[in-house]
Amino acid sequence: MIIRRYLVKQVVSTSLVVVTLLTLIMMGGRLIKYFGVAAQGRLDVSILFSIIGYRLPEFLTLILPLGFFIGLMLVFGRLYVDHEMAIFNSSGISKHRLARLLVPVTIVYLIIQIALMVWISPWGLRQFYQLTSTQAIRTGFDLVRPKEFISSGAYTIYAGSLSEDRKNLKDVFFYQRADKADKPDVMILAKEATRVEIANDTASVVDLVQGHRYEVFPGTAKYTQIEFQSYRLRLESDKEAKFESTEVEALPFSKLWETREDPVIVSELGWRIFVPFTIFVALALAVALSEVTPRQGRYLKLFPALMIFASLIVALMAIKTRVSKGEMGIGAYPAVLIFYMMAAAIFSRKQKLAPKIKNQIKRVRS
């Protein structure tokens, strides 16, 4: 049908533009944050865009319904402002019929949202946690910069100068915090250091020359000191370590289903199962709230409508917290969705209901 193709084209193009803009804004802010972390030496600059890529599906799970809703509001608002809705109505095509014409494209958005929430976003989070955990405990020699203290996990490293190939360091300071309370912290001062590459060895090996090694017990005056002419420092690398996420948001759907007795798991299952259906709520609310007169302009009701749709997302987040604490059951998710669908139905019939309510009030007063 020509009308369907026209509406689908308008909705898809507008919503994609909105989703792209919102994504750029959110990811731009996140990228600036990661650049700050990298500037402090706690993150390798080469993996910044990998991190952003892995976090993108997580952001899209909230951006996509919002972008779809804004796109619908703008398209239906323009239909009213340009008198196209009046033409449709005079031809016997109501706004509800136009909404039904958009059901197929809404289903497509729903499928994309389900794929994001059930599979793609958890996978991205697992990759993100693996990457950041690797960075958190990697050796600081990979991040060292001349005349700067670099902290990486339990290590703090300083080098007065660094060769271009990053293998030779001068005036080296190395500090390692103990992993247990009864173990000493280690501090090493050396005149020079040379990185050593050993075949089939994933550890970071450094040969230190002319220095001192101290073992310090924090909170006490106890320490030991040795002087060395040559000392080999070996820091275990985690390049071959396998990562298993303990974050619920990153767990595969199959693992969530296996342990669904836990309230935290139940809240995450409900979030993944029911939140995608906000796409249909977006369609219902947009049809109900987008009606404006040509003089009002299509942006008049956009902000109030956004507040209503945002309240839906906030309500679902609040329910997720309550369910995780065992204060609510998983049925609270569909209850909220049904409530907003009923509200959309009331809003869409306001023109018919308002005169009836007004007449009823007059009768009661008389």
C-alpha beads as a LAMMPS data file, in Angstrom:
LAMMPS data file: protein, C-alpha beads

366 atoms
365 bonds

1 atom types
1 bond types

-500.0 500.0 xlo xhi
-500.0 500.0 ylo yhi
-500.0 500.0 zlo zhi

Masses

1 110.0

Atoms # bond

1 1 1 0.000 0.000 0.000
2 1 1 1.257 3.463 -0.910
3 1 1 0.293 4.991 2.432
4 1 1 2.124 2.251 4.337
5 1 1 5.290 2.686 2.293
6 1 1 5.094 6.433 2.805
7 1 1 4.672 6.152 6.573
8 1 1 7.323 3.455 6.994
9 1 1 9.842 5.492 5.018
10 1 1 9.175 8.586 7.104
11 1 1 9.249 6.772 10.448
12 1 1 12.358 4.697 9.700
13 1 1 14.380 7.606 8.307
14 1 1 13.396 9.981 11.119
15 1 1 13.938 7.466 13.909
16 1 1 17.327 6.407 12.519
17 1 1 18.452 10.034 12.432
18 1 1 17.330 10.490 16.047
19 1 1 18.993 7.237 17.168
20 1 1 22.222 8.249 15.435
21 1 1 22.253 11.680 17.066
22 1 1 21.488 10.283 20.531
23 1 1 24.154 7.610 20.101
24 1 1 26.776 10.149 19.054
25 1 1 25.931 12.332 22.046
26 1 1 26.073 9.496 24.575
27 1 1 29.099 7.758 23.097
28 1 1 30.893 11.083 22.682
29 1 1 30.574 11.765 26.393
30 1 1 31.720 8.253 27.211
31 1 1 34.672 8.562 24.826
32 1 1 35.792 11.775 26.533
33 1 1 35.692 9.940 29.871
34 1 1 37.839 7.098 28.535
35 1 1 40.285 9.574 27.015
36 1 1 40.684 11.032 30.497
37 1 1 41.397 7.584 31.916
38 1 1 43.915 6.927 29.141
39 1 1 45.590 10.283 29.808
40 1 1 46.142 9.160 33.407
41 1 1 47.941 6.079 32.119
42 1 1 45.323 3.606 33.342
43 1 1 44.124 2.591 29.882
44 1 1 45.786 1.828 26.581
45 1 1 44.714 4.344 23.921
46 1 1 44.717 1.640 21.243
47 1 1 41.702 -0.110 22.768
48 1 1 39.482 2.957 23.247
49 1 1 37.392 2.381 20.153
50 1 1 37.113 -1.337 20.928
51 1 1 35.651 -0.431 24.310
52 1 1 33.201 1.996 22.708
53 1 1 32.177 -0.665 20.200
54 1 1 31.505 -3.233 22.916
55 1 1 29.451 -0.737 24.961
56 1 1 27.392 0.422 21.969
57 1 1 24.765 -2.387 22.095
58 1 1 24.139 -1.662 25.784
59 1 1 23.399 1.987 25.020
60 1 1 21.230 1.074 22.038
61 1 1 18.900 -0.954 24.271
62 1 1 17.612 2.350 25.705
63 1 1 18.317 4.639 22.750
64 1 1 16.406 2.561 20.190
65 1 1 12.954 2.712 21.894
66 1 1 13.448 6.409 22.638
67 1 1 14.552 7.161 19.072
68 1 1 11.623 5.187 17.668
69 1 1 9.200 7.096 19.903
70 1 1 10.633 10.501 18.945
71 1 1 10.541 9.527 15.275
72 1 1 6.861 8.589 15.559
73 1 1 6.052 11.824 17.369
74 1 1 7.765 13.927 14.705
75 1 1 6.163 12.078 11.805
76 1 1 2.621 12.134 13.209
77 1 1 3.073 15.739 14.307
78 1 1 4.051 16.724 10.781
79 1 1 0.985 14.933 9.415
80 1 1 -1.197 17.162 11.582
81 1 1 0.716 20.385 10.858
82 1 1 0.772 19.838 7.074
83 1 1 -2.958 18.956 7.058
84 1 1 -2.178 15.447 5.790
85 1 1 -4.008 13.907 8.724
86 1 1 -7.111 15.912 7.832
87 1 1 -6.917 14.504 4.306
88 1 1 -6.543 10.973 5.660
89 1 1 -9.526 11.452 7.985
90 1 1 -11.696 12.838 5.190
91 1 1 -10.784 9.754 3.164
92 1 1 -11.955 7.475 5.966
93 1 1 -8.462 6.675 7.309
94 1 1 -8.164 7.381 11.023
95 1 1 -4.971 7.736 13.037
96 1 1 -5.602 4.316 14.547
97 1 1 -5.643 2.756 11.080
98 1 1 -2.382 4.530 10.299
99 1 1 -0.981 3.037 13.496
100 1 1 -2.056 -0.435 12.359
101 1 1 -0.198 0.159 9.092
102 1 1 2.954 0.692 11.151
103 1 1 2.631 -2.577 13.084
104 1 1 4.960 -4.542 10.710
105 1 1 7.799 -2.023 11.041
106 1 1 7.172 -1.940 14.797
107 1 1 7.623 -5.713 14.893
108 1 1 10.935 -5.316 13.057
109 1 1 12.075 -2.815 15.697
110 1 1 10.868 -5.221 18.385
111 1 1 12.951 -8.065 16.945
112 1 1 16.028 -5.825 16.811
113 1 1 15.423 -4.761 20.412
114 1 1 15.043 -8.375 21.561
115 1 1 18.284 -9.337 19.793
116 1 1 20.087 -6.432 21.451
117 1 1 18.839 -7.178 24.949
118 1 1 18.971 -10.971 24.936
119 1 1 22.166 -11.677 22.981
120 1 1 24.161 -8.762 21.573
121 1 1 24.320 -6.463 24.616
122 1 1 25.360 -9.229 27.099
123 1 1 28.014 -10.406 24.650
124 1 1 29.334 -6.849 24.302
125 1 1 29.421 -6.420 28.074
126 1 1 31.362 -9.683 28.486
127 1 1 33.925 -8.498 25.952
128 1 1 34.070 -5.094 27.637
129 1 1 34.646 -6.583 31.105
130 1 1 37.299 -8.892 29.728
131 1 1 39.091 -6.024 28.028
132 1 1 38.942 -3.680 31.017
133 1 1 39.961 -6.390 33.475
134 1 1 42.937 -7.120 31.258
135 1 1 43.881 -3.452 31.321
136 1 1 43.388 -3.242 35.067
137 1 1 46.075 -5.835 35.829
138 1 1 48.380 -5.485 32.860
139 1 1 51.944 -4.410 33.636
140 1 1 52.542 -0.701 33.738
141 1 1 55.599 -1.054 31.468
142 1 1 53.191 -1.226 28.534
143 1 1 51.771 2.180 29.487
144 1 1 54.811 3.991 30.867
145 1 1 55.573 7.528 29.687
146 1 1 58.697 9.577 30.494
147 1 1 58.611 11.566 33.744
148 1 1 55.095 10.449 34.694
149 1 1 53.852 8.135 37.432
150 1 1 51.737 5.410 35.845
151 1 1 49.372 3.342 37.972
152 1 1 48.091 0.049 36.591
153 1 1 46.367 -2.330 38.952
154 1 1 48.694 -3.022 41.886
155 1 1 51.674 -1.416 40.151
156 1 1 53.001 2.145 40.026
157 1 1 55.915 2.883 37.690
158 1 1 58.011 5.933 36.899
159 1 1 60.756 6.342 34.304
160 1 1 62.907 9.415 33.786
161 1 1 63.375 8.629 30.085
162 1 1 62.252 6.036 27.570
163 1 1 63.742 4.887 24.280
164 1 1 61.713 5.056 21.070
165 1 1 61.282 1.281 20.947
166 1 1 60.083 1.365 24.618
167 1 1 62.636 -1.258 25.621
168 1 1 65.149 0.841 27.542
169 1 1 64.239 2.953 30.578
170 1 1 66.365 5.135 32.843
171 1 1 65.882 6.308 36.442
172 1 1 63.215 3.712 37.152
173 1 1 60.902 3.656 40.160
174 1 1 58.673 0.589 40.677
175 1 1 56.120 0.065 43.448
176 1 1 53.900 -2.991 43.938
177 1 1 51.163 -3.167 46.568
178 1 1 50.836 -6.433 48.441
179 1 1 47.839 -8.597 47.615
180 1 1 47.517 -9.743 51.253
181 1 1 47.617 -7.888 54.559
182 1 1 50.530 -9.929 55.952
183 1 1 52.684 -9.482 52.847
184 1 1 55.055 -6.543 52.292
185 1 1 54.829 -3.902 49.612
186 1 1 57.754 -3.902 47.200
187 1 1 59.604 -0.779 46.072
188 1 1 62.486 -0.829 43.590
189 1 1 64.787 2.001 42.518
190 1 1 67.103 1.357 39.558
191 1 1 69.386 3.387 37.327
192 1 1 68.389 1.552 34.141
193 1 1 65.949 -1.089 32.960
194 1 1 65.729 -3.163 29.795
195 1 1 62.664 -5.071 28.693
196 1 1 63.377 -8.675 27.732
197 1 1 61.310 -10.652 25.235
198 1 1 61.209 -14.389 25.838
199 1 1 59.701 -16.715 23.277
200 1 1 56.460 -18.468 24.329
201 1 1 56.378 -16.469 27.555
202 1 1 53.460 -14.105 28.124
203 1 1 55.002 -12.525 31.249
204 1 1 56.586 -9.069 31.175
205 1 1 60.277 -9.430 32.029
206 1 1 62.537 -6.478 32.842
207 1 1 66.259 -6.493 33.705
208 1 1 67.083 -3.763 36.245
209 1 1 70.606 -2.439 36.687
210 1 1 72.264 -0.742 39.699
211 1 1 69.527 -0.231 42.222
212 1 1 67.896 -1.030 45.533
213 1 1 64.951 -3.228 46.441
214 1 1 62.849 -2.515 49.543
215 1 1 60.160 -4.617 51.223
216 1 1 57.934 -2.392 53.335
217 1 1 55.227 -3.497 55.759
218 1 1 52.564 -0.733 55.738
219 1 1 51.681 0.662 59.172
220 1 1 54.897 -0.552 60.767
221 1 1 58.545 0.501 60.889
222 1 1 59.625 -2.917 59.649
223 1 1 61.328 -3.124 56.240
224 1 1 64.113 -4.934 54.413
225 1 1 66.610 -3.554 51.929
226 1 1 68.925 -5.111 49.367
227 1 1 71.302 -3.554 46.875
228 1 1 71.781 -5.153 43.491
229 1 1 73.912 -4.747 40.415
230 1 1 71.476 -6.701 38.233
231 1 1 67.961 -7.812 39.056
232 1 1 65.349 -9.487 36.852
233 1 1 61.753 -8.470 37.533
234 1 1 59.024 -10.717 36.216
235 1 1 55.388 -9.609 36.109
236 1 1 52.863 -12.208 35.096
237 1 1 50.761 -11.239 32.110
238 1 1 47.100 -12.045 31.728
239 1 1 46.984 -12.290 27.947
240 1 1 45.961 -15.943 28.097
241 1 1 43.635 -15.595 31.035
242 1 1 40.062 -16.536 30.377
243 1 1 37.339 -14.267 31.595
244 1 1 34.101 -15.351 33.216
245 1 1 31.835 -12.465 34.076
246 1 1 30.100 -12.352 37.421
247 1 1 28.062 -9.320 36.316
248 1 1 24.433 -10.304 35.899
249 1 1 23.952 -7.952 32.938
250 1 1 26.682 -9.773 31.016
251 1 1 25.493 -13.320 31.652
252 1 1 24.058 -15.260 28.696
253 1 1 20.314 -15.799 28.726
254 1 1 20.783 -19.570 29.130
255 1 1 22.749 -19.119 32.375
256 1 1 20.155 -16.691 33.693
257 1 1 17.406 -19.195 33.008
258 1 1 19.307 -21.974 34.806
259 1 1 19.551 -19.923 38.023
260 1 1 16.212 -18.120 37.857
261 1 1 15.433 -18.734 41.545
262 1 1 17.688 -15.852 42.580
263 1 1 15.796 -12.501 42.810
264 1 1 18.647 -10.647 41.070
265 1 1 18.523 -13.126 38.195
266 1 1 14.724 -12.855 38.055
267 1 1 14.938 -9.064 37.790
268 1 1 17.424 -9.325 34.912
269 1 1 15.283 -11.942 33.145
270 1 1 12.214 -9.716 33.444
271 1 1 14.177 -6.759 32.154
272 1 1 15.336 -8.638 29.054
273 1 1 11.978 -10.253 28.344
274 1 1 9.560 -7.354 28.851
275 1 1 11.502 -4.146 28.149
276 1 1 11.591 -4.782 24.361
277 1 1 7.785 -4.428 24.337
278 1 1 8.213 -0.734 25.133
279 1 1 8.442 -0.481 21.332
280 1 1 4.697 -1.199 21.092
281 1 1 3.996 1.183 23.979
282 1 1 5.945 3.837 22.058
283 1 1 3.667 3.370 19.045
284 1 1 0.509 3.603 21.156
285 1 1 1.684 6.675 23.078
286 1 1 2.936 8.462 19.963
287 1 1 -0.400 8.030 18.194
288 1 1 -2.240 9.283 21.271
289 1 1 0.008 12.232 22.167
290 1 1 1.066 13.585 18.787
291 1 1 -2.233 15.273 17.885
292 1 1 -1.741 19.035 17.401
293 1 1 -3.340 21.844 15.407
294 1 1 -1.420 23.400 12.490
295 1 1 -0.887 26.616 14.470
296 1 1 0.563 24.802 17.448
297 1 1 3.391 23.143 15.536
298 1 1 4.540 19.538 15.756
299 1 1 7.047 20.228 18.566
300 1 1 4.448 21.499 21.051
301 1 1 3.701 18.124 22.622
302 1 1 7.097 16.530 22.015
303 1 1 8.614 17.432 25.399
304 1 1 5.570 16.398 27.520
305 1 1 5.350 13.175 25.536
306 1 1 9.059 12.541 26.130
307 1 1 8.517 12.984 29.855
308 1 1 5.713 10.428 29.794
309 1 1 7.773 7.908 27.851
310 1 1 10.804 8.555 30.060
311 1 1 8.631 7.878 33.105
312 1 1 7.929 4.438 31.631
313 1 1 11.665 3.656 31.421
314 1 1 12.233 4.990 34.936
315 1 1 9.347 2.894 36.250
316 1 1 10.800 -0.243 34.659
317 1 1 14.217 0.523 36.176
318 1 1 12.627 1.007 39.597
319 1 1 10.829 -2.319 39.243
320 1 1 14.110 -3.993 38.307
321 1 1 15.613 -2.750 41.566
322 1 1 12.599 -3.845 43.610
323 1 1 12.486 -7.290 42.022
324 1 1 16.218 -7.773 42.647
325 1 1 15.556 -7.128 46.351
326 1 1 12.671 -9.600 46.419
327 1 1 10.091 -6.875 47.097
328 1 1 8.182 -7.491 43.854
329 1 1 7.564 -10.341 41.472
330 1 1 8.390 -10.506 37.800
331 1 1 4.742 -9.781 36.999
332 1 1 5.322 -6.113 37.841
333 1 1 7.007 -5.652 34.449
334 1 1 3.975 -6.503 32.279
335 1 1 1.704 -4.684 34.754
336 1 1 3.519 -1.403 34.071
337 1 1 3.428 -1.979 30.304
338 1 1 -0.313 -2.677 30.425
339 1 1 -0.885 0.445 32.539
340 1 1 0.845 2.649 29.968
341 1 1 -1.011 0.970 27.115
342 1 1 -4.287 1.729 28.900
343 1 1 -3.151 5.321 29.440
344 1 1 -2.370 5.591 25.729
345 1 1 -5.849 4.290 24.903
346 1 1 -7.393 6.927 27.194
347 1 1 -5.276 9.702 25.678
348 1 1 -6.209 8.648 22.158
349 1 1 -9.923 8.890 22.998
350 1 1 -9.702 12.190 24.865
351 1 1 -11.589 14.127 22.175
352 1 1 -14.553 11.795 22.505
353 1 1 -14.348 11.450 26.266
354 1 1 -13.871 15.124 27.118
355 1 1 -17.365 16.294 26.001
356 1 1 -19.012 13.349 27.738
357 1 1 -17.143 14.051 30.988
358 1 1 -18.003 17.741 30.730
359 1 1 -21.718 17.008 30.235
360 1 1 -21.666 14.538 33.112
361 1 1 -20.130 17.171 35.417
362 1 1 -22.841 19.667 34.407
363 1 1 -25.550 17.109 35.188
364 1 1 -24.069 16.415 38.611
365 1 1 -23.904 20.123 39.445
366 1 1 -27.437 20.735 38.281

Bonds

1 1 1 2
2 1 2 3
3 1 3 4
4 1 4 5
5 1 5 6
6 1 6 7
7 1 7 8
8 1 8 9
9 1 9 10
10 1 10 11
11 1 11 12
12 1 12 13
13 1 13 14
14 1 14 15
15 1 15 16
16 1 16 17
17 1 17 18
18 1 18 19
19 1 19 20
20 1 20 21
21 1 21 22
22 1 22 23
23 1 23 24
24 1 24 25
25 1 25 26
26 1 26 27
27 1 27 28
28 1 28 29
29 1 29 30
30 1 30 31
31 1 31 32
32 1 32 33
33 1 33 34
34 1 34 35
35 1 35 36
36 1 36 37
37 1 37 38
38 1 38 39
39 1 39 40
40 1 40 41
41 1 41 42
42 1 42 43
43 1 43 44
44 1 44 45
45 1 45 46
46 1 46 47
47 1 47 48
48 1 48 49
49 1 49 50
50 1 50 51
51 1 51 52
52 1 52 53
53 1 53 54
54 1 54 55
55 1 55 56
56 1 56 57
57 1 57 58
58 1 58 59
59 1 59 60
60 1 60 61
61 1 61 62
62 1 62 63
63 1 63 64
64 1 64 65
65 1 65 66
66 1 66 67
67 1 67 68
68 1 68 69
69 1 69 70
70 1 70 71
71 1 71 72
72 1 72 73
73 1 73 74
74 1 74 75
75 1 75 76
76 1 76 77
77 1 77 78
78 1 78 79
79 1 79 80
80 1 80 81
81 1 81 82
82 1 82 83
83 1 83 84
84 1 84 85
85 1 85 86
86 1 86 87
87 1 87 88
88 1 88 89
89 1 89 90
90 1 90 91
91 1 91 92
92 1 92 93
93 1 93 94
94 1 94 95
95 1 95 96
96 1 96 97
97 1 97 98
98 1 98 99
99 1 99 100
100 1 100 101
101 1 101 102
102 1 102 103
103 1 103 104
104 1 104 105
105 1 105 106
106 1 106 107
107 1 107 108
108 1 108 109
109 1 109 110
110 1 110 111
111 1 111 112
112 1 112 113
113 1 113 114
114 1 114 115
115 1 115 116
116 1 116 117
117 1 117 118
118 1 118 119
119 1 119 120
120 1 120 121
121 1 121 122
122 1 122 123
123 1 123 124
124 1 124 125
125 1 125 126
126 1 126 127
127 1 127 128
128 1 128 129
129 1 129 130
130 1 130 131
131 1 131 132
132 1 132 133
133 1 133 134
134 1 134 135
135 1 135 136
136 1 136 137
137 1 137 138
138 1 138 139
139 1 139 140
140 1 140 141
141 1 141 142
142 1 142 143
143 1 143 144
144 1 144 145
145 1 145 146
146 1 146 147
147 1 147 148
148 1 148 149
149 1 149 150
150 1 150 151
151 1 151 152
152 1 152 153
153 1 153 154
154 1 154 155
155 1 155 156
156 1 156 157
157 1 157 158
158 1 158 159
159 1 159 160
160 1 160 161
161 1 161 162
162 1 162 163
163 1 163 164
164 1 164 165
165 1 165 166
166 1 166 167
167 1 167 168
168 1 168 169
169 1 169 170
170 1 170 171
171 1 171 172
172 1 172 173
173 1 173 174
174 1 174 175
175 1 175 176
176 1 176 177
177 1 177 178
178 1 178 179
179 1 179 180
180 1 180 181
181 1 181 182
182 1 182 183
183 1 183 184
184 1 184 185
185 1 185 186
186 1 186 187
187 1 187 188
188 1 188 189
189 1 189 190
190 1 190 191
191 1 191 192
192 1 192 193
193 1 193 194
194 1 194 195
195 1 195 196
196 1 196 197
197 1 197 198
198 1 198 199
199 1 199 200
200 1 200 201
201 1 201 202
202 1 202 203
203 1 203 204
204 1 204 205
205 1 205 206
206 1 206 207
207 1 207 208
208 1 208 209
209 1 209 210
210 1 210 211
211 1 211 212
212 1 212 213
213 1 213 214
214 1 214 215
215 1 215 216
216 1 216 217
217 1 217 218
218 1 218 219
219 1 219 220
220 1 220 221
221 1 221 222
222 1 222 223
223 1 223 224
224 1 224 225
225 1 225 226
226 1 226 227
227 1 227 228
228 1 228 229
229 1 229 230
230 1 230 231
231 1 231 232
232 1 232 233
233 1 233 234
234 1 234 235
235 1 235 236
236 1 236 237
237 1 237 238
238 1 238 239
239 1 239 240
240 1 240 241
241 1 241 242
242 1 242 243
243 1 243 244
244 1 244 245
245 1 245 246
246 1 246 247
247 1 247 248
248 1 248 249
249 1 249 250
250 1 250 251
251 1 251 252
252 1 252 253
253 1 253 254
254 1 254 255
255 1 255 256
256 1 256 257
257 1 257 258
258 1 258 259
259 1 259 260
260 1 260 261
261 1 261 262
262 1 262 263
263 1 263 264
264 1 264 265
265 1 265 266
266 1 266 267
267 1 267 268
268 1 268 269
269 1 269 270
270 1 270 271
271 1 271 272
272 1 272 273
273 1 273 274
274 1 274 275
275 1 275 276
276 1 276 277
277 1 277 278
278 1 278 279
279 1 279 280
280 1 280 281
281 1 281 282
282 1 282 283
283 1 283 284
284 1 284 285
285 1 285 286
286 1 286 287
287 1 287 288
288 1 288 289
289 1 289 290
290 1 290 291
291 1 291 292
292 1 292 293
293 1 293 294
294 1 294 295
295 1 295 296
296 1 296 297
297 1 297 298
298 1 298 299
299 1 299 300
300 1 300 301
301 1 301 302
302 1 302 303
303 1 303 304
304 1 304 305
305 1 305 306
306 1 306 307
307 1 307 308
308 1 308 309
309 1 309 310
310 1 310 311
311 1 311 312
312 1 312 313
313 1 313 314
314 1 314 315
315 1 315 316
316 1 316 317
317 1 317 318
318 1 318 319
319 1 319 320
320 1 320 321
321 1 321 322
322 1 322 323
323 1 323 324
324 1 324 325
325 1 325 326
326 1 326 327
327 1 327 328
328 1 328 329
329 1 329 330
330 1 330 331
331 1 331 332
332 1 332 333
333 1 333 334
334 1 334 335
335 1 335 336
336 1 336 337
337 1 337 338
338 1 338 339
339 1 339 340
340 1 340 341
341 1 341 342
342 1 342 343
343 1 343 344
344 1 344 345
345 1 345 346
346 1 346 347
347 1 347 348
348 1 348 349
349 1 349 350
350 1 350 351
351 1 351 352
352 1 352 353
353 1 353 354
354 1 354 355
355 1 355 356
356 1 356 357
357 1 357 358
358 1 358 359
359 1 359 360
360 1 360 361
361 1 361 362
362 1 362 363
363 1 363 364
364 1 364 365
365 1 365 366
